[in-house]
Amino acid sequence: MKTTVSRFDFQDAFLKSETYKNNFSYEGLNALFDYFEEYENSTSEDIDFDIVSIACEYSEYESATEAVKQYNGAVEENKDFDDEDKEKASIAWLQDQTQVIEIEGGGVIIQKF
């Protein structure tokens, strides 16, 4: 027996949870929902909604550069890199390591590795 989870249900489950309400921003929850929905559509595989596993498996960061620093990844320090170039290089590095979900308006969610 399956229950379909709407965008509202998905967001509401996180936002009402005492434990997980601060794991993702509103925009991050939208990006995650879109990612899971797209995954289901492209693979024809249903995903079980499990708030605990999602919260444990994915993390949101204000920028890809911040996420890279968290994982001690090396984004080449180059004086010619501006912040936008560092962000692009950080996204590329993360994509080589794991799944990266870019958030509209800034920030990323990555699958922990």
Secondary structure, DSSP 8 states (H G I E B T S, - for coil): ------HHHHHHHHHT-TTTTTSS-HHHHHHHHHHHHHHHHHH-------HHHHHHHEEEES-HHHHHHHTT------TT--HHHHHHHHHHHHHHHS-EEE-TTS-EEEE--
